[in-house]
């Protein structure tokens, strides 16, 4: 194929001709990359010479229309609210089974409602690989259409009876400082399998778990639920055979859901498939109960659920619906000053041609799955509404390219689904954002995501009053240290310790942090906030940093942004970060638990100080 023809075909299918470089130049995308991306998009490149007839044409772009607007609760027109963000698994309680669960979530809602909060922000609750529980990143799920059964509060199920031996095992799981996912999964699934026969025979009757609701759940779940449950059964079977939990390592005749071998397996494991559908129903019921408790506790928004930008390449979703996913490239990010080689997140993304296709498109099904439980959802990597950076399999990230997605249609779907479910939408608009996207999101009433340490310019930290109204303001996320850790430079040291950043660059970052500390003090003082006199260096005392934390949250609360979020890890002064981006085996990402029990949170001086500040700055209307 001639170069000009290849370029034309690439443009036609939304492949950007250039990508950015760390030194802010535009680098041309090679012909080889274009061919690989076109193949990943399932475009027939070899026949492209006669693509005038052989390749489907892109529909003419319609005339510009008014952007569809997503739902905003009426009460937000006259007030600003606040909530708390956390990881559900990190919660400690005297009754859970070594991992935070849906009952802990309901208890947290009761606590936060009493403190005046209006929402609880959660990292994704998507379905993981149950047969390989150590694959625990909530941002690399097996499926975004289904829930994580490890969050089921088994002790709250009708028919459950404990034993001294079980209590001994659970006490051991509770005492660990890291979630023992394998141990938790083994015990929960064992007990759930013991409970299943009585539920299957309908001998367990309870108002909250009506068997008729289970039947309706299966009917509503359709093929998506059945295939996910079938995948889980196969995944456990393949782990026993040594093939692994992900389908790409399975024998060829099991790698497609519609093969004769899979059909034969399903016929022989029908009861086990139904068991895994039951697990999804239990998770659904308990999450609905937690959402109901949040409403009754006075949280006007309730649960705020996060949506991952993609799914595992070898999980339930890509196995069940292979035709809607990019197959030969994964989602990543181009080279930039903080990741000079670029990034490959090894996530599968929807095909641009499939993501919004049909009345119940893949995108609509995904967002609706979360919205039925939530008063707010967060779109991780909101740039994906317009474009994704795809890295061809076998290539380095600098061999990837941006691909355009149907932004207007995706915004329309968000508007329709959010109105149906009365759910507001937040877009994580950080990093490399295409020009004009933030304006489009604002026009669509999708809240921007503003992190204190990112809100800086050449003059220092931006004043509170310049934050946008349509935004969520916060100090940090699961990918950052606490504010105290940031002040001490723990994030910089962690990147050095794990080999993410070389020592010479670390020294420069430490010098930059000195300037940032000075600038933060200046910004807080300019906002009229009192700071501790001893706040003069990185080695400030714990007491001094607690005072700083309260002051910084007052600053965030004073922004005009509709939502402000307090990170629970800040309130418990956690020293161990949730996640160190860029690490895998060298740090136990997504495993650290909180250092205090849920019941002891109310006596935390930091919790008292910060929540009192939030109530004073953002009183209930």
C-alpha positions in Angstrom: 0.0 0.0 0.0 1.3 3.5 -0.9 2.1 5.8 2.0 -0.5 8.3 1.0 -3.2 5.6 0.9 -2.1 4.4 4.3 -2.2 7.9 5.8 -5.7 8.4 4.3 -7.0 5.2 5.8 -5.4 5.9 9.2 -7.0 9.4 9.3 -10.3 7.9 8.2 -10.3 5.6 11.2 -9.3 8.3 13.7 -5.6 7.6 14.1 -3.7 10.8 14.9 -0.7 11.5 12.6 1.5 12.6 15.5 2.0 12.1 19.3 3.7 14.3 21.9 7.2 13.9 23.2 8.7 14.6 26.6 10.2 17.9 25.3 6.8 19.1 24.0 7.4 18.3 20.3 5.0 16.5 18.0 6.5 13.2 16.7 5.2 11.7 13.5 3.6 8.3 13.8 5.4 5.7 11.6 3.7 3.7 8.8 4.4 0.5 10.7 2.5 1.9 13.8 -0.4 2.9 11.6 -0.6 -0.6 10.1 -0.5 -2.2 13.5 -3.2 0.1 14.9 -5.4 -0.4 11.9 -5.1 -4.1 12.4 -5.9 -3.7 16.1 -9.0 -1.8 15.1 -10.0 -4.7 12.9 -9.5 -2.8 9.6 -8.5 -4.9 6.6 -5.2 -3.2 5.8 -4.0 -5.5 2.9 -7.0 -4.7 0.8 -6.7 -1.0 1.5 -5.6 -0.2 -2.0 -9.3 -0.5 -3.1 -10.7 0.8 0.2 -13.1 3.0 -1.7 -15.3 -0.1 -2.0 -13.7 -2.6 0.4 -13.6 -0.6 3.6 -16.6 0.9 5.4 -16.7 4.6 5.1 -16.7 6.8 8.2 -20.1 8.5 8.3 -20.0 12.3 7.5 -19.6 14.4 10.6 -22.9 15.9 11.6 -23.2 19.6 12.0 -22.2 20.8 15.5 -25.0 20.5 18.0 -25.5 21.6 21.6 -23.7 19.2 23.9 -26.0 17.0 25.9 -25.9 17.7 29.6 -25.6 15.2 32.4 -27.7 15.2 35.6 -27.0 17.5 38.5 -29.0 17.3 41.7 -31.2 20.3 42.3 -29.9 20.9 45.8 -26.4 21.6 44.4 -27.7 24.8 42.9 -27.7 26.3 46.4 -24.9 24.6 48.3 -21.5 22.9 48.2 -21.0 19.5 49.7 -18.2 17.2 50.9 -17.6 13.6 51.3 -14.9 11.0 52.1 -12.9 8.8 49.7 -11.6 5.4 50.6 -10.8 1.9 49.3 -13.4 -0.6 50.6 -10.9 -3.4 51.1 -8.7 -1.2 53.4 -11.4 -0.9 56.1 -10.7 -2.8 59.4 -13.5 -3.9 61.7 -13.9 -6.4 64.5 -16.3 -8.5 62.4 -15.1 -8.5 58.8 -13.1 -11.3 57.3 -9.8 -9.6 56.7 -11.1 -7.3 54.0 -13.5 -4.4 54.1 -17.0 -5.5 53.0 -20.4 -4.1 52.1 -21.5 -4.2 55.8 -18.4 -2.1 56.7 -19.5 0.3 53.9 -22.9 0.6 55.4 -21.4 1.3 58.8 -19.1 3.9 57.3 -22.2 5.6 55.7 -23.8 5.8 59.2 -20.7 7.4 60.7 -20.2 9.9 57.9 -23.8 10.8 57.8 -23.6 11.7 61.5 -20.6 14.0 60.6 -22.4 15.9 57.9 -20.9 14.2 54.8 -22.9 13.8 51.6 -21.1 11.0 49.8 -18.5 8.1 50.0 -16.1 7.9 47.2 -14.9 4.4 46.3 -12.2 2.9 44.0 -13.8 0.5 41.5 -15.8 -2.5 42.8 -15.5 -4.3 39.5 -15.2 -8.1 39.2 -11.7 -9.4 39.7 -10.2 -12.8 38.8 -11.7 -14.9 41.7 -9.5 -17.8 40.7 -6.4 -15.6 41.0 -7.2 -13.3 43.9 -3.7 -11.8 44.0 -4.5 -10.0 40.8 -6.1 -7.3 43.0 -5.8 -4.0 41.1 -9.3 -2.5 40.9 -8.1 -0.7 37.8 -7.4 -4.0 35.9 -10.6 -5.9 36.4 -11.8 -9.0 34.7 -15.1 -7.3 34.0 -16.6 -3.8 34.6 -20.1 -5.2 34.1 -20.0 -7.2 37.3 -19.1 -6.9 41.0 -16.4 -8.2 43.3 -17.8 -11.1 45.4 -15.0 -10.8 47.9 -16.8 -7.7 49.3 -19.8 -9.9 50.3 -20.4 -9.8 54.1 -20.9 -13.5 54.5 -21.7 -13.3 58.2 -24.7 -11.2 57.3 -26.3 -13.8 55.1 -29.3 -15.8 56.4 -28.3 -19.3 57.3 -24.7 -18.5 58.2 -23.5 -20.1 61.4 -19.9 -19.6 62.6 -17.6 -22.1 64.4 -14.6 -21.8 66.8 -12.3 -23.0 64.0 -13.7 -20.4 61.5 -13.4 -17.6 64.1 -9.7 -18.6 64.7 -9.0 -18.4 61.0 -10.8 -15.1 60.7 -9.0 -13.5 63.6 -5.7 -14.3 61.8 -6.9 -12.6 58.6 -8.0 -9.6 60.5 -4.6 -9.1 62.2 -2.6 -8.7 59.0 -1.6 -5.2 57.9 -2.0 -6.2 54.2 -5.1 -7.8 52.8 -4.4 -11.5 52.3 -6.5 -11.8 49.2 -5.7 -15.6 48.7 -6.7 -16.3 52.3 -9.8 -14.2 52.2 -11.0 -15.8 48.9 -10.3 -19.3 50.1 -12.4 -18.9 53.3 -15.2 -16.8 51.8 -15.7 -19.1 48.9 -15.5 -22.2 51.0 -18.2 -20.9 53.4 -20.4 -19.6 50.5 -20.2 -23.0 48.8 -21.3 -24.6 52.1 -24.3 -22.2 52.2 -25.2 -22.6 48.6 -27.1 -26.0 48.8 -29.7 -24.6 51.2 -30.2 -21.5 49.1 -30.4 -23.6 45.9 -33.2 -25.6 47.5 -35.0 -22.4 48.5 -34.9 -23.5 52.2 -33.4 -20.1 53.2 -36.1 -17.5 53.2 -35.4 -13.9 54.1 -37.1 -10.6 53.1 -33.8 -9.1 51.9 -32.9 -12.2 49.9 -36.1 -13.3 48.1 -35.5 -16.2 45.8 -37.8 -14.5 43.3 -35.4 -11.6 43.2 -32.6 -14.0 42.3 -34.6 -15.4 39.4 -35.3 -11.9 38.2 -31.7 -11.0 38.5 -30.7 -13.9 36.4 -33.2 -13.0 33.7 -32.1 -9.3 33.7 -28.4 -10.3 33.6 -29.0 -12.4 30.5 -26.0 -13.7 28.5 -23.6 -11.2 30.1 -24.2 -12.7 33.6 -24.2 -16.3 32.4 -21.0 -15.9 30.5 -19.3 -14.2 33.3 -20.3 -17.0 35.7 -19.2 -19.5 33.1 -15.8 -17.8 32.8 -15.3 -18.0 36.6 -16.0 -21.7 36.5 -13.6 -22.2 33.6 -11.0 -20.0 35.3 -11.0 -22.1 38.5 -10.8 -25.3 36.4 -7.9 -23.9 34.3 -6.0 -22.9 37.5 -6.3 -26.5 38.7 -4.8 -27.6 35.4 -2.0 -25.1 35.7 -3.1 -23.0 32.7 -3.9 -19.9 34.8 -6.9 -17.8 35.5 -6.8 -15.6 32.3 -8.1 -17.1 29.1 -5.1 -16.3 26.9 -3.2 -19.2 28.4 -6.0 -21.7 28.1 -6.1 -24.4 25.5 -7.2 -23.0 22.1 -10.6 -24.7 22.1 -11.5 -22.9 25.4 -10.4 -19.4 24.3 -13.7 -18.7 22.6 -16.9 -18.6 24.6 -18.9 -20.1 21.7 -16.7 -23.2 21.1 -18.0 -26.8 21.3 -15.6 -27.5 24.2 -17.0 -24.6 26.2 -20.5 -25.7 25.6 -19.7 -29.2 26.8 -18.0 -27.8 29.9 -21.0 -25.7 30.7 -23.4 -28.7 30.4 -21.2 -30.5 32.9 -21.0 -27.5 35.3 -24.4 -26.0 35.2 -24.8 -26.0 39.0 -21.4 -24.3 39.5 -22.4 -21.6 36.9 -25.5 -20.9 38.8 -23.4 -20.7 42.0 -21.3 -17.9 40.5 -24.5 -16.1 39.3 -25.7 -16.4 43.0 -22.4 -14.7 44.1 -23.1 -11.8 41.8 -26.7 -11.5 43.1 -25.5 -11.5 46.8 -23.0 -8.7 45.9 -25.7 -6.8 44.1 -28.1 -7.2 47.0 -25.6 -6.0 49.6 -24.4 -3.1 47.6 -28.0 -2.0 47.1 -28.5 -2.3 50.9 -25.3 -0.2 51.5 -26.6 2.5 49.1 -30.0 2.4 50.9 -28.2 2.8 54.3 -26.3 5.8 52.9 -29.5 7.5 51.9 -31.1 6.8 55.3 -28.0 8.2 57.0 -28.5 11.5 55.3 -25.8 11.3 52.5 -27.6 13.2 49.8 -25.4 11.9 47.0 -24.7 8.6 48.6 -22.1 6.3 47.0 -19.7 7.7 44.4 -18.3 4.8 42.3 -15.2 4.8 40.1 -15.1 3.3 36.6 -11.8 1.9 35.3 -10.7 3.0 31.9 -10.3 -0.6 30.6 -10.3 -4.2 31.5 -7.7 -7.0 31.7 -6.8 -8.3 28.3 -7.4 -11.9 29.5 -10.5 -11.5 31.6 -14.2 -12.3 31.5 -15.1 -9.2 29.5 -12.8 -9.8 26.6 -13.6 -13.5 26.5 -17.3 -13.0 26.6 -17.5 -10.2 24.0 -14.3 -10.3 21.9 -15.9 -8.5 19.0 -16.3 -5.2 20.9 -12.7 -4.9 22.1 -9.4 -3.7 20.5 -7.6 -7.0 20.2 -4.0 -6.3 19.2 -3.2 -3.2 21.2 -3.5 -2.1 24.8 -4.3 1.3 26.4 -1.4 3.4 27.6 0.1 6.9 27.5 2.8 8.5 25.3 6.2 9.6 26.6 6.0 12.6 28.9 8.4 14.4 31.3 7.4 12.1 34.2 7.5 8.9 32.2 10.0 9.5 29.4 9.5 6.0 27.9 5.7 6.3 27.9 3.4 3.8 29.6 1.6 0.6 28.7 -1.2 -0.1 31.1 -1.9 -3.5 29.5 -5.7 -2.8 29.5 -8.2 -3.7 26.8 -10.4 -0.9 25.5 -13.6 -0.9 23.5 -13.4 -0.5 19.7 -14.2 3.0 18.6 -16.7 1.5 16.2 -18.4 -0.6 18.9 -18.3 1.4 22.1 -21.5 3.4 21.4 -23.2 1.1 18.9 -26.7 -0.1 19.5 -29.5 0.9 21.9 -27.7 -0.8 24.8 -24.2 -0.1 23.7 -21.2 -1.4 25.7 -20.5 2.0 27.1 -24.1 2.5 28.2 -24.2 -0.9 29.8 -21.0 -0.2 31.7 -22.0 3.2 33.1 -25.6 2.0 33.9 -24.1 -0.9 35.9 -22.5 1.6 38.3 -25.2 4.2 38.2 -27.9 1.9 39.6 -26.0 1.9 43.0 -24.6 5.4 42.9 -25.4 9.1 43.2 -22.2 9.9 41.4 -19.7 8.1 39.1 -16.2 9.0 38.2 -14.9 8.4 34.7 -11.3 7.3 35.2 -9.1 8.9 32.4 -11.8 11.1 31.0 -9.6 11.8 28.0 -10.9 8.5 26.7 -14.2 10.1 25.9 -12.3 11.7 23.0 -9.2 9.6 22.4 -7.2 6.7 23.7 -3.5 6.1 23.3 -3.1 2.5 21.9 0.1 0.6 22.1 0.4 -2.3 19.6 1.2 -5.7 21.1 4.9 -6.3 21.1 5.7 -2.5 20.7 7.1 -0.1 23.2 4.8 2.8 24.3 6.7 5.2 22.0 5.4 3.1 19.1 1.8 3.8 19.9 -0.7 6.3 18.6 -3.8 8.2 19.6 -7.1 7.0 18.2 -10.3 9.1 18.1 -13.5 8.0 19.9 -17.1 9.2 19.3 -17.1 11.9 22.0 -20.4 13.5 21.2 -22.2 10.1 21.3 -20.5 9.1 24.5 -21.5 12.4 26.2 -25.1 11.8 24.9 -25.1 8.4 26.5 -23.8 9.8 29.8 -26.5 12.4 29.7 -29.3 9.9 29.1 -28.1 7.4 31.7 -27.4 10.0 34.3 -30.9 11.4 33.9 -32.4 8.0 34.2 -30.5 7.1 37.3 -30.3 10.6 38.8 -26.5 10.3 39.0 -24.0 13.1 38.6 -20.8 12.5 36.5 -17.2 13.4 37.4 -14.5 13.2 34.8 -10.9 12.5 35.9 -9.4 15.1 33.5 -5.7 14.9 34.5 -2.6 14.3 32.5 -2.4 14.7 28.8 -5.8 16.2 28.0 -6.8 17.0 24.4 -7.4 20.7 23.8 -10.9 21.8 24.4 -12.0 18.6 26.2 -12.3 20.3 29.6 -14.6 23.0 28.0 -16.7 20.2 26.5 -17.0 18.4 29.8 -18.0 21.6 31.6 -20.6 22.2 28.9 -21.9 18.7 29.5 -22.2 19.4 33.2 -19.5 16.8 33.9 -17.5 17.8 37.0 -13.7 18.4 36.6 -11.3 16.7 39.0 -8.9 19.1 40.8 -6.1 17.9 43.0 -4.4 20.5 45.2 -0.8 19.6 44.3 -1.6 19.8 40.5 -3.3 23.2 40.8 -0.1 25.2 40.4 1.3 27.6 37.9 4.5 29.7 37.6 3.3 31.8 40.5 2.7 28.9 42.9 -0.5 27.3 44.2 -3.6 28.7 42.6 -6.0 30.6 45.0 -9.0 28.7 46.2 -11.4 31.1 44.5 -10.1 30.3 41.0 -11.1 26.6 41.2 -14.1 25.9 38.9 -17.6 25.5 40.3 -18.3 22.4 38.2 -15.5 20.4 39.9 -14.5 18.0 42.7 -11.6 19.4 44.7 -9.4 17.2 46.8 -5.9 17.0 48.2 -4.8 13.6 46.9 -6.0 10.3 45.5 -5.1 6.6 45.9 -2.1 7.2 43.6 -0.5 9.7 46.0 0.9 9.9 49.5 -1.1 11.5 52.2 -0.6 15.3 52.6 1.9 14.6 55.5 3.7 12.2 53.2 3.8 14.7 50.4 5.2 17.3 52.8 8.0 15.0 53.9 8.8 14.0 50.2 7.8 10.4 50.8 6.4 10.2 47.2 9.7 11.3 45.7 11.7 8.9 47.9 9.4 6.0 46.9 9.9 6.7 43.2 13.7 6.6 43.8 13.6 3.5 46.0 11.6 1.5 43.4 13.8 2.6 40.5 11.1 4.7 38.8 13.1 7.9 38.8 17.0 8.0 38.7 18.9 9.6 41.7 19.9 12.8 39.8 16.3 13.5 38.9 15.3 12.7 42.5 17.6 15.4 43.8 16.0 17.9 41.5 12.5 16.8 42.6 13.5 17.2 46.2 14.6 20.8 45.5 11.4 21.4 43.7 9.5 20.1 46.7 11.2 22.7 49.0 9.8 25.4 46.7 6.4 23.7 46.7 6.3 23.6 50.5 7.0 27.4 50.6 4.4 28.0 48.0 1.7 26.0 49.8 2.4 27.9 53.0 2.0 31.2 51.0 -1.3 30.0 49.5 -2.8 28.9 52.8 -1.7 32.1 54.5 -3.1 34.2 51.6 -6.4 32.4 52.2 -6.4 33.6 55.8 -5.6 30.3 57.3 -3.5 30.0 60.5 -0.5 27.7 60.2 1.6 26.2 62.9 4.7 28.2 63.7 6.9 25.1 63.6 6.0 24.4 60.0 9.4 25.3 58.6 10.9 22.1 57.2 10.3 18.6 55.8 10.9 17.0 59.2 7.9 18.7 60.9 6.4 16.8 63.8 3.3 14.6 63.4 1.4 17.1 65.5 2.4 20.0 63.2 1.5 18.1 60.1 -1.9 17.3 61.6 -2.5 21.0 61.9 -1.3 21.5 58.3 -3.8 18.8 57.2 -6.7 20.5 58.8 -5.7 23.9 57.3 -5.3 22.4 53.8 -8.7 20.8 54.0 -10.2 24.2 55.0 -8.5 25.6 51.9 -10.1 22.9 49.7 -13.5 23.4 51.4 -13.4 27.1 50.6 -13.1 26.6 46.8 -16.3 27.2 44.9 -16.2 23.6 43.6 -19.5 21.8 44.2 -17.8 18.8 45.6 -14.9 18.5 48.0 -13.5 15.2 49.1 -11.5 14.2 52.2 -9.3 11.2 51.8 -9.7 8.7 54.7 -6.0 7.9 54.7 -5.3 11.5 55.6 -7.6 11.2 58.6 -5.8 8.1 59.9 -2.3 9.5 59.1 -1.3 6.4 57.0 2.4 6.0 56.4 2.0 3.3 53.8 0.6 4.4 50.4 -2.3 2.7 48.7 -0.5 2.4 45.4 2.9 3.4 44.0 2.3 3.9 40.3 5.0 2.3 38.1 5.6 -0.6 40.5 4.3 -4.2 40.4 6.2 -6.7 42.4 8.3 -4.3 44.4 5.4 -2.8 46.4 2.2 -4.4 47.7 -0.2 -2.2 45.7 -3.9 -2.3 46.6 -3.2 -4.3 49.8 -2.4 -2.0 52.8 -5.2 -1.7 55.4 -6.0 1.3 57.5 -4.1 1.4 60.8 -7.3 1.8 62.9 -10.6 0.0 63.3 -13.7 1.5 61.8 -15.2 1.8 65.3 -12.2 3.8 66.5 -12.3 6.4 63.7 -14.7 8.6 65.6 -12.0 9.2 68.3 -9.4 10.2 65.8 -8.2 13.8 66.5 -7.6 14.3 62.8 -11.0 13.1 61.8 -12.6 15.4 64.4 -10.6 18.4 63.2 -11.0 17.9 59.5 -14.7 17.0 59.5 -15.4 20.0 61.9 -13.6 22.2 59.4 -15.6 20.8 56.5 -18.9 21.4 58.3 -18.0 25.0 59.1 -16.9 25.8 55.6 -19.6 23.8 53.9 -22.6 23.9 56.2 -25.8 22.0 55.3 -28.1 24.4 53.4 
